[in-house]
Amino acid sequence: MKFFLTLWLCSFLTNECTAPIQSPITYNSWKECVEDAYKTSILILADQNNNNVEELRMATKFICKEDNVI
C-alpha cells in the first residue's frame, strides 16, 4: 500500500486555494505521509509574505490518498 500527498495553500478568510501541489514522493505508510505533510506545510508557509499570511489567514490543507499498488 502506498500513499500520495497533495497540498493546497489556502486563505481561510476567502476560502480560496492554490492549485494542488503534488509531492513527488510516495509513502509507505499513512504516518510517513502525514508527517511529511506537516513538515512541507511549514516550509510553504515560511516562504510566504508574513502580511499575506496574516491578512488572508493562510494555511495549508492536505490529503494523503491511499493507492493499492500491487
N, C-alpha and C positions, 0 to 999 in steps of 0.2 A: 504494500500500500504506500502510495506517495501523496504528498500534499504540495499544493501550489499556492503561492502567496500573491494576492493582489491588494494594492493600497490605493487610497484616494486622499488627496489633501482637500479638506472641505472647510467652508465657512459655516459655522453653526448658527450664525446670525442670518444669513441669506439662504441657507440650505442648498448652496451650490457647491459642486465638487469639480476637481480637475479630471482630466481623462485618467482612466485607470493606469496604474504603474504596476507592471507585471515583473515580479522577481525572476531572474534567470535561473535561480536555484530551485531544485526540487528537494523536499524534506522527507526524511524517513519516518517522522512522527509528527503528531499534532503539536506536541510541546516544542519541538525544534522550530516549527513554522511560527507559532505564536511568539516565542522568544525573539526570533529574528524580526518579526513584525514590529514589536516594541522598540528594538534597537534601531531599526530603519526609520521608524516614526520620529525618534529623537533626532536623527541626522537630517531628516527632511525639514522638521520644524526649526532646527538650528540654522538652516540655510535661508530661512525666510526673514524678511524685514520685520523687526520687532513691532513696529507700529501697525503693520498689516495684521499680524497675528492677534494683537490686542483689539484693534478696531473691528476686525471681521470675525473674531472669536474662532480662529483657525485651529484645526486639529486634524488628525488622520483617522480614517476608517479603514478597516482591513477585513479580509476574509481569507481563511485557509481552506482551500477546496480540496477535498479528497478525490483521488483518481485511482481506481483499482487497476494497477498495472500488472499484467501477468508476466 
